[in-house]
Amino acid sequence: MIKEVMRAEKEGIERMLETPETEYEEVLQVFENCKGRLVFMGVGKSGHIGKKLAATFASLGIPSMFVHSTEAMHGDLGMIGKEDVAVLISNSGNTDEVVQDVAPLKRNGVVTVAFTAGRESRLAQACDHALFYPKLKEADALGLAPTVSSTLTLVLGDAIACELSARKGFTRENFYAYHPNGALGAALKKEQESKG
């Protein structure tokens, strides 16, 4: 079963690799032109992936944060400003707790991006822009637990972050400025010191 799960997730990535890069360009432009922060939103496993993506984007020089979709409706919408872009994550695109955020975000002047496998979903229809990944069977024995879908969300999000960071000319020196501690920070500090 272990190898079957790995194979299913690998095959999911291979399917996503068939998507032309041009399909991502519209959202890349939105992210590139963002004057504020990218605000990742979601619940459940999508929320956990959103937290990780916010951390990755931030470490690569793209101001980002995570706001839980349910908490947003209880005051945390106040964390999100008109210059921010909200990235709402839902595999189905029909998760009520996520879809409900779109209308108030748009009323508040926030640009919205659906991040989903549901091309015809309520979330995709409601948001200003959309980032899609393939809709595939999950890898667990029941075909229910977010496995393939969460992996694809993470992989595509990481790829977008790396592309955007490269476009912005983010350097090793910049990375050190945001990551001064740990093994990475120590190695980068040595690099900086060796340069004088």
N, C-alpha and C positions, 0 to 999 in steps of 0.2 A: 504493500500500500504506500509506503514512504516514497519509493521511486516513482510510483504512478502519480502521486501528487506533484512531485518535482517536475515530472514530464508534462503534466497538464499545465502547470504554470509556465514552463519553458515554451510549450506550444502556443500558449496565449500570447507571449511576447513575440513569437515568430509571426503570429497573425497580425499583431499590431504593427510590426515592421513592414507589412504590405501597404500600410496607409501612406499615401504621398505626403511628404513634408509640407507641401503647400497647404494642406488642410489645417495646419496649425498656425499658419502665418497671420491670420486675422487676430487671433488671441495674442500671439506674440507681439503684434503691433500695439494692442490695447495695453498689455503689460509694460511694454517699452515706453509708452507715452504716459504712464501713470505718474502723477505728480506727488501722490501720497504713498500709501502702503497697499500691498496685496493682503487682503484679509480672507483667510481660508475659513470656511464654515462647514459644519457637518455634525452628525450624531453617530453613535455606535462606532463600528470599525472605520467608517469613512471619516469620522471625527478624529480618530487616532492617526489615520494617514494624513489628515489635514494638519495636525499638530507637527508631524514630522516634516511635511513639506514647508510649512511656515519657517521652521528652524533651518532647513536647507537653503531656502531662498535668502533668508536673512544672513546666513554665514557666507553666502556668495555675493553679498553687497546689494541685495534687493530688499528694501525695508518691508517686512512682513510680520503678520501676527495671526493667531487663531482665536476665533470667537465661536463658542458652542452655539449651535443653531437654536436650541431651546432657551438658553440664557439670553440670547439676543432679544427675544420677545418679552423679556422681563427686565429690560433696562440696558442690556449690553449693546443695543443698537447705538447708544450714545458714544461708544468707543470708535464708531466708524464714521468718517467724515466724507464730505463731497469730493475730495481729491483722491479718495481711496477707490480700489476696485475689489469688489466682493466676489470670491470664488466659492460657489456653493457645490459641495460634493455629495452626490447620491448615486449609487450604482443604478438603481431603477429609474431615478429621476422623478419618482412619485412619492418620496418620503414626505409625509405631511409636515413634519417638524422643520424640514429644510425648505420645502416649497413655500411655506407660510412667510418666510423671511423676505421673499422677493419683492412683494408689493410695498411694504414699508421702506425697504432699502431704496427702491426706485422713487418713492415719494420724497425721500430725504436727499435725492440727487446723486445716489451712488450707482456707478456702473456695475452691472452684474454679469457674471460668467458662470454658466452651468458646466460642471465637470461630471460627466455621466456616460453610461453605456446606452441610455434611453434616448435615442434620436427623436422619437415622437412623444417623449414624456412631457408632463406638465412643466417640469423644471426647464427643460430645453426650450419649450414654447414661451415661457414667461421671461426668461433672461434675455439680456441684450446680445450676448454672444454665447458660444458653446464650444467646449473642448470634449471630443468624443473618443472613446476607446471601444474595442469590440465587445459585444455582448456574448459571453460564453458560459458554458456550464461550470459551476464551481467544482473544486477538486476533491472535496470530502465525500465520504461514502453516500451521504444523503443528498449531495448536490445542493446544499443550502448555505453552509458557512462561508462567509466572505474569505476567499482564498485567491482564486484566479483574479477576481474583480479587484480586490485590494492590492494585489501585486501589480496589475496593469495601471491602476491609479497612481501608485508610487513610482513605477518606472517612467510613465509618461510625465508625471510631475517633475521628477528628477531631471529628465531630458530637457524639459522646457526651462528649468532653472539654470542648467549648465549652458544652454544656448543663449539665454538672455544675459547671463553673466559675461559670457564671451563677447557678446555684442557691445556690452558696456565697457569693455576693456579692463575688466577686473584682474588685478595682478596678485602675485604671491605676497607682495608687501601689503596690499589691501586685505588679503585673507588673514595675515598675521595681526593686523589692527583689530580684527573682530574675533581672533582666536589665539590670544596670547598664552594660554595655559595648556597643559597636557602635553602629550608626546609631539603632536603636530606643532603646538606653539614653541616647544623647546627646539625642534628642528629648524623651524622658520627663524627663530631668534638667532641661532648660530649662523644661518645664511646671511641675515642682516648684519651681524657683527663682522663676518668675514669680508663683507663689502666695504667695511670701514665706516 
